[in-house]
């Protein structure tokens, strides 16, 4: 089990600053008068000691305190351009950042949790003993900022004052990283002391890219010290490895929810968005999907976009509703296949003036960005993540180099998105969530949408996500399990996390009618897997609106559903009407039958895969295996009666309508 403040605090021990008097003496020596005056507004001892020890250990030439003022924000922008970490583009306020060709994604093979003896971590994660991490930090981070400027930022992961928001320090030698933080997170400089007192915790993040050379990448590391809520990142620049407020601190928030706020809060890899239903009502969704599996697209389908990546959830005690906040206020989104047809709100920000955008690892031609899937006639030459590029260029192994990296990104302020609901997104009260969704990248097994019969089956949907590996992680291959789409960010044993999920969604704190509907989504069924005559996906991007609209109505008990062993499925007539009303599209009965027939052998294979994998892990709640057993028995009974493929009409005959 996790214990906070256990073991030596590596940063403090190496930095050697233990008292406020020592810290103030160092600030007087190392900061100019202007930055001393700015830092004087911060009085929290933990924050000041963290900054002081970072200076003492990394030894920068200069220190810049970022207060979030317009002047400081502009200084960071200009400093990034001055250092050539970013280059200006043709569109005003647009810049391009290129990571090293060898570092285009999360370095999962060099990302470790710092652990104390006897601490359990997820079987899907890597760990390093505290002594070994200490040795690495001492060897590679002492003096790593010599000749550089250290930038210090004060942020809040969530609207200031929200129950689940946590303050965080971002300390870096990269102006690009600080520029990204200014777009993605709320500056909390003026309220930082009060927020630390309210939250009771502080997340601390220290990064330096060092010389930023390919030869340094073997020594690149991301360390997360669970006991001291401190992250360390060295010799890398990709934001997923360096903007530690994001996934590094998300991991800490998962730990807090799993071990210290059981049944009260969750920290999830989820979008938050609202759908407008009949009569103009607003219904909010929180949905999990692994990176690269449509999470941003789904979020922006909503009429009231809140966030596309992370969510902090809690049960509001005053009325028993599920509430959610987005820790971020911007988007760090994959750009591949973003286009006018599927993503009009985002495209408006990217192709029309008025939005600040940082592009990364796309093709630049005459100051204009292009990417895979952007348009029908992209240029045949330019500069991209591999340098000078031309159509047909290959890498050292003879493989074609694409126009942009599959994990190329854009960083955009959320308030620039036309359907962003700023009032709710910035409210400490959070969005009132009524529907939870889970999805992966599944070509042959699950239907496009289904609903759990109860909270236990809902948790099982989340626990059973599988996905094809995407370009977001270096070293990931093939199809693999992705529990809750949060598995790369769950530090502790999956059994502990799962127990917290069961406790939360079964909580008696939910008032009557406010327990969320829990469901699954799958956009990736293929013609080949379902006996179709075509090729590729059975559906289109725009179909997402229909699946969410059906869930919106189901959450308000306005549509019936087919009862099956895996949950509730939509009726054809309801979907046909929604396709016509929502996206003005015909929806043939033949397509419905292909999408919503149950392929029993695939489903049973999926259950057996999950049950076997979880049986090897510690402290898995028995409830999960009970759900799997009941579903398997129901599916076997269907197969015995109808065969290996069971149509919706047969499912109605067998289970009826609810």
C-alpha positions as CSV (number, residue, x, y, z in Angstrom):
1,X,0.0,0.0,0.0
2,X,1.1,3.5,-0.6
3,X,2.5,5.8,2.1
4,X,3.1,9.5,1.5
5,X,6.4,11.1,2.6
6,X,8.1,7.7,3.0
7,X,11.7,7.3,2.3
8,X,14.3,9.9,1.5
9,X,13.1,13.0,-0.5
10,X,15.6,12.8,-3.3
11,X,15.2,16.4,-4.4
12,X,15.7,17.8,-0.9
13,X,18.6,15.5,0.0
14,X,20.6,16.3,-3.2
15,X,19.7,20.0,-3.2
16,X,20.6,20.3,0.5
17,X,18.2,23.1,1.3
18,X,16.2,22.2,4.5
19,X,14.9,25.5,6.0
20,X,13.1,28.6,4.8
21,X,16.1,30.7,5.9
22,X,18.4,28.6,3.7
23,X,16.0,29.0,0.8
24,X,15.7,32.7,1.1
25,X,19.5,33.1,1.3
26,X,19.8,31.1,-2.0
27,X,17.0,33.2,-3.7
28,X,18.9,36.4,-2.7
29,X,22.0,35.0,-4.2
30,X,20.6,33.4,-7.4
31,X,17.5,35.5,-8.4
32,X,17.6,39.1,-9.7
33,X,15.6,41.7,-7.9
34,X,12.6,41.5,-10.2
35,X,12.2,37.8,-9.8
36,X,12.9,37.9,-6.1
37,X,10.0,40.3,-5.8
38,X,7.7,38.0,-7.7
39,X,8.7,34.9,-5.7
40,X,8.1,36.9,-2.4
41,X,4.4,36.5,-3.0
42,X,4.7,32.8,-2.4
43,X,5.0,31.8,1.3
44,X,4.2,28.1,1.3
45,X,7.2,26.3,2.8
46,X,7.0,23.1,0.6
47,X,6.7,25.2,-2.6
48,X,9.7,27.4,-1.7
49,X,11.9,24.5,-0.6
50,X,11.1,22.7,-3.8
51,X,12.1,25.7,-5.9
52,X,15.2,26.3,-3.8
53,X,16.4,22.7,-4.0
54,X,15.7,22.6,-7.8
55,X,18.0,25.6,-8.2
56,X,20.6,24.2,-5.9
57,X,20.7,20.9,-7.7
58,X,20.3,22.0,-11.4
59,X,22.4,25.1,-11.1
60,X,20.8,27.3,-13.8
61,X,22.4,30.6,-14.8
62,X,19.1,32.5,-14.4
63,X,15.7,31.9,-12.8
64,X,12.5,33.3,-14.3
65,X,9.3,33.3,-12.1
66,X,6.2,33.1,-14.3
67,X,3.3,34.8,-12.5
68,X,0.9,34.3,-15.4
69,X,0.7,38.0,-16.0
70,X,0.3,39.1,-19.7
71,X,3.9,40.3,-19.6
72,X,5.3,37.0,-18.2
73,X,3.2,34.9,-20.6
74,X,4.5,37.0,-23.6
75,X,8.1,36.7,-22.2
76,X,7.8,32.9,-22.3
77,X,6.5,33.0,-25.9
78,X,9.4,35.2,-27.1
79,X,12.0,33.3,-25.1
80,X,10.9,30.0,-26.9
81,X,11.3,31.7,-30.3
82,X,14.7,33.2,-29.2
83,X,16.0,29.8,-28.1
84,X,14.7,28.2,-31.4
85,X,12.5,25.8,-29.5
86,X,9.7,27.1,-31.6
87,X,9.6,28.8,-35.0
88,X,6.9,31.3,-36.2
89,X,4.5,30.2,-38.9
90,X,2.6,32.1,-41.5
91,X,-0.6,32.3,-39.4
92,X,-0.3,34.9,-36.5
93,X,0.3,33.3,-33.1
94,X,1.0,29.9,-34.7
95,X,4.4,28.2,-34.1
96,X,6.0,24.9,-34.9
97,X,8.0,22.8,-32.4
98,X,10.0,19.7,-33.6
99,X,11.0,17.0,-31.1
100,X,14.0,14.9,-31.8
101,X,13.2,12.4,-34.6
102,X,13.9,9.6,-32.1
103,X,11.6,11.0,-29.4
104,X,8.1,11.4,-30.9
105,X,6.0,9.9,-28.1
106,X,5.9,8.8,-24.5
107,X,9.1,6.9,-23.6
108,X,7.3,4.1,-21.7
109,X,10.4,2.0,-21.8
110,X,12.2,4.6,-19.7
111,X,9.4,5.8,-17.5
112,X,9.5,4.5,-13.9
113,X,7.7,4.8,-10.6
114,X,10.1,5.4,-7.7
115,X,9.1,2.9,-5.0
116,X,10.0,2.0,-1.5
117,X,10.7,-1.7,-0.5
118,X,7.6,-3.8,-0.5
119,X,5.3,-1.4,-2.4
120,X,3.2,-2.9,-5.1
121,X,2.8,-1.3,-8.5
122,X,0.7,-2.1,-11.6
123,X,1.8,-5.2,-13.5
124,X,1.6,-2.9,-16.6
125,X,4.2,-0.4,-15.2
126,X,7.9,-0.2,-14.5
127,X,9.5,0.6,-11.2
128,X,12.8,1.6,-9.8
129,X,14.0,1.4,-6.2
130,X,14.5,4.7,-4.4
131,X,18.2,4.2,-4.0
132,X,18.7,3.6,-7.8
133,X,16.6,6.6,-8.7
134,X,18.6,8.7,-6.2
135,X,21.8,7.6,-7.9
136,X,20.5,8.5,-11.4
137,X,19.2,11.9,-10.3
138,X,22.5,12.7,-8.6
139,X,24.5,11.6,-11.7
140,X,22.5,13.3,-14.4
141,X,20.5,16.2,-12.9
142,X,23.2,17.9,-10.8
143,X,24.2,20.9,-12.9
144,X,22.0,19.9,-15.8
145,X,20.8,23.5,-16.3
146,X,24.2,25.2,-16.3
147,X,24.2,27.8,-19.0
148,X,20.4,27.8,-19.1
149,X,17.4,29.6,-17.6
150,X,15.1,27.8,-15.1
151,X,11.5,28.7,-15.6
152,X,9.1,28.3,-12.6
153,X,5.3,28.2,-13.0
154,X,2.5,28.0,-10.5
155,X,-0.6,26.1,-11.8
156,X,-3.9,24.5,-10.8
157,X,-5.0,21.2,-12.2
158,X,-8.6,22.2,-12.4
159,X,-10.7,25.3,-11.7
160,X,-9.3,27.1,-8.7
161,X,-11.3,26.1,-5.6
162,X,-12.8,22.9,-7.1
163,X,-13.0,20.0,-4.8
164,X,-10.8,17.7,-6.9
165,X,-8.3,20.4,-8.2
166,X,-4.7,20.2,-7.1
167,X,-2.0,22.9,-7.3
168,X,1.2,22.1,-9.1
169,X,4.7,23.5,-9.7
170,X,6.2,23.2,-13.2
171,X,9.9,23.8,-13.1
172,X,11.7,23.4,-16.5
173,X,14.6,24.7,-18.6
174,X,12.4,24.5,-21.7
175,X,10.5,27.6,-22.8
176,X,8.4,25.4,-25.1
177,X,7.3,23.3,-22.1
178,X,6.4,26.5,-20.1
179,X,4.6,28.0,-23.2
180,X,2.6,24.7,-23.5
181,X,1.7,24.9,-19.7
182,X,0.5,28.4,-20.1
183,X,-2.0,27.3,-22.8
184,X,-3.0,24.0,-21.1
185,X,-3.3,24.9,-17.4
186,X,-4.7,27.6,-15.2
187,X,-2.1,29.9,-13.7
188,X,-2.7,29.9,-9.9
189,X,0.1,32.3,-8.8
190,X,-2.1,34.7,-6.9
191,X,-4.0,31.9,-5.1
192,X,-1.2,29.3,-4.8
193,X,-0.7,29.4,-1.1
194,X,-4.4,29.2,-0.4
195,X,-4.9,26.3,-2.9
196,X,-2.1,24.2,-1.3
197,X,-3.8,24.7,2.1
198,X,-7.3,23.8,0.6
199,X,-6.1,20.7,-1.3
200,X,-3.7,19.6,1.4
201,X,-1.2,18.4,-1.3
202,X,1.2,19.9,-3.9
203,X,2.4,18.2,-7.1
204,X,6.0,19.0,-7.9
205,X,7.6,18.7,-11.4
206,X,11.2,19.2,-12.4
207,X,12.4,18.9,-16.1
208,X,15.4,19.7,-18.1
209,X,16.1,18.7,-21.7
210,X,19.8,19.0,-21.2
211,X,21.7,19.5,-24.5
212,X,18.8,18.0,-26.4
213,X,20.9,15.6,-28.5
214,X,20.0,12.2,-29.9
215,X,23.0,10.7,-28.2
216,X,21.5,11.6,-24.8
217,X,18.2,9.8,-25.4
218,X,19.4,6.4,-24.0
219,X,19.8,8.3,-20.7
220,X,16.4,10.0,-20.9
221,X,14.2,9.1,-18.0
222,X,10.8,10.0,-16.5
223,X,10.6,9.3,-12.8
224,X,7.5,9.6,-10.6
225,X,8.1,9.6,-6.9
226,X,4.7,8.5,-5.6
227,X,5.6,9.0,-1.9
228,X,6.8,12.6,-2.4
229,X,4.4,13.6,-5.3
230,X,7.5,14.7,-7.4
231,X,8.3,14.0,-11.0
232,X,11.7,14.2,-12.7
233,X,12.2,14.3,-16.5
234,X,15.6,14.5,-18.2
235,X,17.0,14.6,-21.8
236,X,13.7,14.8,-23.6
237,X,11.3,17.4,-25.0
238,X,8.1,15.7,-26.2
239,X,5.4,17.2,-24.1
240,X,4.0,13.8,-23.0
241,X,7.4,13.2,-21.3
242,X,8.1,16.8,-20.1
243,X,4.9,18.6,-19.4
244,X,4.7,16.7,-16.2
245,X,1.5,18.5,-15.0
246,X,-0.3,16.3,-17.5
247,X,0.2,12.5,-17.3
248,X,2.8,12.6,-14.5
249,X,0.5,14.4,-12.2
250,X,-2.5,12.5,-13.4
251,X,-0.8,9.4,-12.0
252,X,-0.4,11.0,-8.6
253,X,-4.1,12.0,-8.7
254,X,-5.0,8.3,-9.5
255,X,-3.0,7.3,-6.4
256,X,-4.8,9.8,-4.2
257,X,-8.2,8.6,-5.4
258,X,-7.2,4.9,-5.1
259,X,-5.6,5.0,-1.7
260,X,-6.8,8.1,0.2
261,X,-10.2,9.0,-1.3
262,X,-11.9,5.7,-1.9
263,X,-15.6,6.0,-2.7
264,X,-15.2,9.8,-2.9
265,X,-13.1,10.7,-6.0
266,X,-11.8,9.2,-9.2
267,X,-9.1,10.4,-11.5
268,X,-9.7,9.2,-15.1
269,X,-8.3,9.3,-18.6
270,X,-11.7,10.7,-19.9
271,X,-13.2,13.4,-22.0
272,X,-16.0,15.6,-20.7
273,X,-18.7,16.9,-23.0
274,X,-22.4,17.8,-23.0
275,X,-25.1,16.8,-25.5
276,X,-28.2,18.9,-26.1
277,X,-31.2,16.6,-26.0
278,X,-34.9,17.1,-26.6
279,X,-36.3,20.4,-25.3
280,X,-32.8,21.9,-25.1
281,X,-31.7,19.9,-22.0
282,X,-28.0,19.5,-21.4
283,X,-26.7,16.0,-20.5
284,X,-23.0,15.6,-19.7
285,X,-20.8,12.7,-20.5
286,X,-17.4,11.5,-19.2
287,X,-15.8,9.0,-21.5
288,X,-12.6,6.9,-21.4
289,X,-10.6,5.9,-24.5
290,X,-6.9,5.1,-24.9
291,X,-4.9,7.8,-26.7
292,X,-5.4,7.6,-30.5
293,X,-8.9,6.0,-30.2
294,X,-11.2,8.9,-30.9
295,X,-11.4,10.6,-27.5
296,X,-10.9,14.2,-28.8
297,X,-13.3,13.6,-31.7
298,X,-16.0,12.3,-29.3
299,X,-15.5,15.2,-27.0
300,X,-15.9,17.8,-29.7
301,X,-19.1,16.1,-31.1
302,X,-20.9,17.4,-28.0
303,X,-22.7,20.7,-28.0
304,X,-20.9,21.7,-24.7
305,X,-17.3,20.7,-24.9
306,X,-15.4,20.7,-21.6
307,X,-12.3,18.6,-22.1
308,X,-10.8,15.9,-24.3
309,X,-8.3,14.0,-22.2
310,X,-8.5,14.0,-18.4
311,X,-11.3,14.2,-15.8
312,X,-11.4,14.4,-12.0
313,X,-14.7,13.0,-10.7
314,X,-16.5,13.2,-7.3
315,X,-19.9,12.8,-5.8
316,X,-21.4,16.1,-4.7
317,X,-22.6,15.5,-1.1
318,X,-25.3,18.2,-1.2
319,X,-27.4,16.6,-4.0
320,X,-25.8,13.1,-4.7
321,X,-24.8,14.0,-8.3
322,X,-21.6,13.0,-10.1
323,X,-19.5,16.0,-10.9
324,X,-16.4,16.3,-13.1
325,X,-13.8,18.9,-13.9
326,X,-11.1,19.0,-16.6
327,X,-7.7,19.5,-15.0
328,X,-6.7,21.3,-18.2
329,X,-8.0,24.3,-20.0
330,X,-6.5,23.4,-23.4
331,X,-6.0,20.6,-25.8
332,X,-2.8,18.7,-26.6
333,X,-4.4,16.6,-29.3
334,X,-3.3,14.2,-32.0
335,X,-3.7,15.9,-35.4
336,X,-3.7,12.8,-37.6
337,X,-7.0,12.6,-39.6
338,X,-8.4,15.8,-38.2
339,X,-10.3,17.4,-41.1
340,X,-13.2,19.8,-41.9
341,X,-15.7,16.9,-42.2
342,X,-15.1,15.3,-38.9
343,X,-13.7,18.1,-36.7
344,X,-15.0,21.5,-37.9
345,X,-14.6,23.3,-34.6
346,X,-11.0,22.4,-34.2
347,X,-10.2,23.0,-37.9
348,X,-11.6,26.5,-37.6
349,X,-8.9,27.2,-34.9
350,X,-6.2,25.6,-37.0
351,X,-7.0,27.2,-40.4
352,X,-8.4,30.6,-39.5
353,X,-6.8,33.5,-37.6
354,X,-7.5,34.3,-34.0
355,X,-6.2,31.2,-32.1
356,X,-2.8,30.6,-30.5
357,X,-1.6,27.2,-31.7
358,X,1.6,25.3,-31.1
359,X,2.1,22.6,-33.8
360,X,4.5,19.7,-33.3
361,X,6.0,17.2,-35.7
362,X,3.8,18.0,-38.7
363,X,5.0,19.1,-42.3
364,X,5.6,22.8,-42.9
365,X,5.6,24.2,-46.4
366,X,5.8,28.0,-46.9
367,X,4.9,28.5,-43.2
368,X,1.7,26.4,-43.4
369,X,1.2,23.1,-41.5
370,X,0.0,19.9,-43.2
371,X,-0.6,16.5,-41.8
372,X,-1.7,13.0,-42.6
373,X,-5.5,13.2,-43.3
374,X,-5.7,16.9,-43.5
375,X,-6.7,17.4,-47.1
376,X,-6.8,15.8,-50.6
377,X,-3.8,17.7,-52.0
378,X,-1.0,18.0,-49.4
379,X,2.4,19.3,-50.7
380,X,4.9,16.8,-51.9
381,X,7.9,18.5,-50.1
382,X,8.6,20.6,-47.1
383,X,10.2,20.2,-43.6
384,X,8.8,17.7,-41.1
385,X,9.9,15.8,-38.0
386,X,12.7,14.1,-40.0
387,X,14.0,17.3,-41.5
388,X,13.8,18.0,-45.2
389,X,11.0,15.8,-46.6
390,X,9.8,14.9,-50.1
391,X,7.1,12.4,-51.2
392,X,8.7,9.0,-51.4
393,X,11.5,9.7,-48.8
394,X,12.4,6.6,-46.8
395,X,14.1,6.0,-43.5
396,X,17.2,4.1,-42.8
397,X,15.3,0.8,-43.0
398,X,13.6,1.7,-46.3
399,X,10.2,2.5,-44.8
400,X,8.3,5.4,-46.3
401,X,8.4,8.5,-44.0
402,X,4.9,9.9,-43.7
403,X,4.0,13.6,-44.2
404,X,3.7,14.0,-40.4
405,X,4.4,11.7,-37.5
406,X,1.3,9.6,-36.5
407,X,1.6,11.2,-33.0
408,X,2.0,14.8,-34.3
409,X,0.1,17.2,-32.0
410,X,-1.5,20.6,-31.7
411,X,-1.7,22.6,-28.5
412,X,-4.7,24.9,-28.5
413,X,-6.6,26.8,-25.8
414,X,-10.0,25.2,-25.2
415,X,-11.8,28.5,-25.1
416,X,-11.0,28.9,-28.8
417,X,-13.2,25.9,-29.6
418,X,-16.7,27.2,-30.7
419,X,-18.7,24.7,-28.7
420,X,-16.6,25.1,-25.5
421,X,-18.8,25.8,-22.5
422,X,-16.5,28.1,-20.5
423,X,-19.0,28.8,-17.7
424,X,-19.2,25.2,-16.7
425,X,-15.6,24.3,-17.6
426,X,-14.4,27.0,-15.2
427,X,-16.9,26.4,-12.5
428,X,-15.5,24.9,-9.2
429,X,-18.8,23.0,-9.0
430,X,-17.9,20.9,-12.1
431,X,-20.1,19.5,-14.8
432,X,-23.0,17.3,-13.7
433,X,-22.2,13.9,-15.4
434,X,-25.0,11.6,-16.2
435,X,-23.3,9.1,-18.7
436,X,-20.0,7.3,-18.4
437,X,-18.6,5.7,-21.6
438,X,-15.6,3.3,-22.2
439,X,-14.1,2.6,-25.6
440,X,-11.1,1.2,-27.3
441,X,-10.0,0.2,-30.8
442,X,-11.8,-3.1,-31.5
443,X,-12.2,-4.4,-35.0
444,X,-14.3,-7.5,-34.5
445,X,-16.0,-8.0,-31.1
446,X,-18.1,-5.3,-29.4
447,X,-21.1,-3.5,-30.9
448,X,-21.0,0.3,-31.5
449,X,-22.8,1.1,-28.3
450,X,-24.2,-0.8,-25.3
451,X,-25.3,-0.1,-21.7
452,X,-24.4,-1.9,-18.5
453,X,-27.3,-3.4,-16.5
454,X,-25.8,-2.3,-13.2
455,X,-22.7,-0.6,-11.7
456,X,-20.8,-3.8,-11.4
457,X,-21.2,-4.6,-15.1
458,X,-20.3,-1.0,-15.8
459,X,-17.0,-1.4,-14.0
460,X,-16.4,-4.6,-15.9
461,X,-16.8,-2.7,-19.2
462,X,-14.1,-0.3,-18.2
463,X,-11.9,-3.1,-16.9
464,X,-12.2,-5.0,-20.3
465,X,-11.1,-2.4,-22.8
466,X,-8.7,-3.6,-25.4
467,X,-7.0,-1.5,-28.1
468,X,-4.6,-1.7,-31.0
469,X,-1.4,0.0,-30.0
470,X,-1.1,3.5,-31.3
471,X,1.7,5.9,-32.0
472,X,1.4,7.6,-28.6
473,X,3.8,5.2,-26.9
474,X,7.3,4.3,-28.0
475,X,7.8,0.5,-27.5
476,X,4.1,-0.5,-27.6
477,X,3.0,-3.1,-30.2
478,X,0.0,-5.1,-31.2
479,X,-3.4,-5.4,-29.6
480,X,-3.4,-5.3,-25.9
481,X,-5.5,-4.8,-22.8
482,X,-6.1,-1.2,-21.8
483,X,-8.1,-1.3,-18.6
484,X,-10.3,1.8,-18.2
485,X,-8.0,3.4,-20.9
486,X,-6.2,4.6,-17.7
487,X,-3.9,1.6,-17.4
488,X,-0.7,3.4,-18.5
489,X,-1.3,5.9,-15.7
490,X,-2.3,3.6,-12.8
491,X,0.7,3.4,-10.4
492,X,-0.6,0.8,-7.9
493,X,-1.9,-2.7,-8.2
494,X,-4.9,-2.9,-10.7
495,X,-6.8,-4.7,-8.0
496,X,-6.6,-1.7,-5.7
497,X,-7.7,0.6,-8.5
498,X,-10.6,-1.7,-9.4
499,X,-11.8,-1.9,-5.8
500,X,-12.0,1.9,-5.8
501,X,-14.0,1.8,-9.0
502,X,-16.5,-0.7,-7.5
503,X,-16.8,1.4,-4.3
504,X,-17.3,4.6,-6.2
505,X,-20.0,3.6,-8.7
506,X,-21.9,1.6,-6.1
507,X,-21.7,4.4,-3.5
508,X,-24.8,5.1,-1.5
509,X,-24.0,8.8,-1.8
510,X,-25.6,8.9,-5.2
511,X,-29.2,10.2,-4.8
512,X,-32.2,8.5,-6.5
513,X,-32.0,8.8,-10.3
514,X,-28.5,10.3,-10.3
515,X,-26.3,7.2,-10.4
516,X,-24.6,7.5,-13.9
517,X,-25.5,5.3,-16.8
518,X,-22.4,3.2,-17.7
519,X,-21.8,2.2,-21.3
520,X,-19.4,1.0,-24.0
521,X,-18.6,2.5,-27.3
522,X,-16.7,1.0,-30.3
523,X,-16.2,3.0,-33.5
524,X,-13.8,0.5,-35.1
525,X,-15.8,-2.5,-36.3
526,X,-14.8,-3.5,-39.8
527,X,-16.7,-4.9,-42.8
528,X,-14.2,-7.8,-43.0
529,X,-15.0,-8.8,-39.4
530,X,-18.8,-8.6,-39.8
531,X,-19.3,-10.2,-43.2
532,X,-19.6,-6.9,-45.1
533,X,-18.9,-6.5,-48.8
534,X,-16.9,-3.3,-48.3
535,X,-13.5,-2.6,-46.7
536,X,-12.5,-0.6,-43.7
537,X,-14.8,0.7,-40.9
538,X,-18.5,-0.1,-40.9
539,X,-19.3,3.5,-39.7
540,X,-18.2,7.1,-40.2
541,X,-16.9,9.7,-37.8
542,X,-20.2,11.6,-37.8
543,X,-22.1,8.4,-36.5
544,X,-20.6,9.2,-33.1
545,X,-23.4,11.9,-32.7
546,X,-26.0,9.2,-33.0
547,X,-24.4,6.8,-30.5
548,X,-24.1,9.6,-27.9
549,X,-27.7,10.9,-28.7
550,X,-29.0,7.4,-28.1
551,X,-27.2,7.2,-24.7
552,X,-28.5,10.7,-23.8
553,X,-32.1,9.5,-24.3
554,X,-31.5,6.2,-22.6
555,X,-30.1,8.0,-19.6
556,X,-33.4,9.8,-19.3
557,X,-35.4,6.6,-19.8
558,X,-36.9,7.7,-23.1
559,X,-35.8,4.7,-25.3
560,X,-36.1,1.0,-24.7
561,X,-33.3,-1.5,-25.3
562,X,-32.7,-5.1,-26.1
563,X,-31.7,-7.2,-23.0
564,X,-28.6,-9.3,-23.7
565,X,-25.9,-11.0,-21.6
566,X,-23.5,-8.2,-22.2
567,X,-26.0,-5.4,-21.5
568,X,-28.6,-3.3,-23.2
569,X,-28.5,-2.7,-27.0
570,X,-30.5,-0.1,-29.0
571,X,-33.5,-0.9,-31.1
572,X,-33.3,-0.4,-34.8
573,X,-36.3,2.0,-35.1
574,X,-34.8,4.3,-32.5
575,X,-31.4,4.4,-34.3
576,X,-33.0,4.9,-37.7
577,X,-34.9,7.9,-36.4
578,X,-31.8,9.4,-34.7
579,X,-29.7,8.9,-37.8
580,X,-32.3,10.9,-39.8
581,X,-32.8,13.6,-37.2
582,X,-29.3,14.0,-35.9
583,X,-27.0,13.7,-39.0
584,X,-29.6,13.4,-41.9
585,X,-28.4,10.0,-42.9
586,X,-30.1,6.8,-43.9
587,X,-29.4,3.8,-41.7
588,X,-30.1,0.5,-43.5
589,X,-31.4,-2.5,-41.5
590,X,-28.7,-4.6,-43.0
591,X,-26.0,-2.3,-41.4
592,X,-27.8,-2.4,-38.1
593,X,-27.8,-6.2,-38.1
594,X,-24.1,-6.3,-38.9
595,X,-23.2,-3.9,-36.2
596,X,-25.4,-5.2,-33.4
597,X,-25.4,-9.0,-33.9
598,X,-23.4,-10.7,-31.2
599,X,-20.5,-12.8,-32.4
600,X,-20.5,-15.2,-29.5
601,X,-17.1,-16.9,-30.0
602,X,-15.4,-13.5,-30.1
603,X,-17.2,-12.3,-27.0
604,X,-16.4,-15.4,-25.0
605,X,-12.8,-15.2,-26.2
606,X,-12.6,-11.7,-24.9
607,X,-14.1,-12.7,-21.5
608,X,-11.7,-15.6,-21.2
609,X,-8.7,-13.4,-22.1
610,X,-9.6,-10.8,-19.4
611,X,-10.5,-13.4,-16.8
612,X,-7.2,-15.3,-17.3
613,X,-5.2,-12.1,-17.2
614,X,-6.8,-10.7,-14.1
615,X,-6.6,-14.1,-12.3
616,X,-2.8,-13.6,-12.2
617,X,-3.0,-10.2,-10.5
618,X,-3.3,-9.5,-6.8
619,X,-6.3,-8.3,-4.9
620,X,-8.8,-8.3,-7.8
621,X,-12.3,-8.0,-6.4
622,X,-14.3,-11.2,-6.8
623,X,-17.2,-9.2,-8.2
624,X,-15.3,-8.9,-11.6
625,X,-15.1,-12.7,-12.0
626,X,-18.8,-13.0,-11.0
627,X,-19.7,-10.6,-13.8
628,X,-17.6,-12.5,-16.3
629,X,-19.1,-15.8,-15.3
630,X,-22.7,-14.6,-15.6
631,X,-22.0,-13.1,-19.0
632,X,-20.2,-16.1,-20.3
633,X,-23.0,-18.4,-19.2
634,X,-25.6,-16.2,-20.9
635,X,-23.6,-16.1,-24.1
636,X,-23.1,-19.9,-24.1
637,X,-26.9,-20.4,-23.8
638,X,-27.5,-18.1,-26.8
639,X,-24.9,-20.0,-28.8
640,X,-26.6,-23.3,-28.0
641,X,-29.9,-22.0,-29.1
642,X,-29.1,-19.8,-32.1
643,X,-25.5,-20.6,-33.2
644,X,-22.3,-18.5,-33.2
645,X,-23.9,-15.3,-34.6
646,X,-27.0,-14.1,-32.9
647,X,-29.0,-11.3,-34.6
648,X,-30.9,-8.5,-32.8
649,X,-34.3,-10.2,-33.6
650,X,-33.0,-13.4,-31.9
651,X,-31.7,-11.4,-29.0
652,X,-35.2,-9.8,-28.5
653,X,-36.7,-13.3,-28.7
654,X,-34.3,-14.6,-26.1
655,X,-34.1,-11.7,-23.7
656,X,-36.9,-9.3,-24.4
657,X,-36.9,-5.5,-24.2
658,X,-36.3,-3.3,-21.2
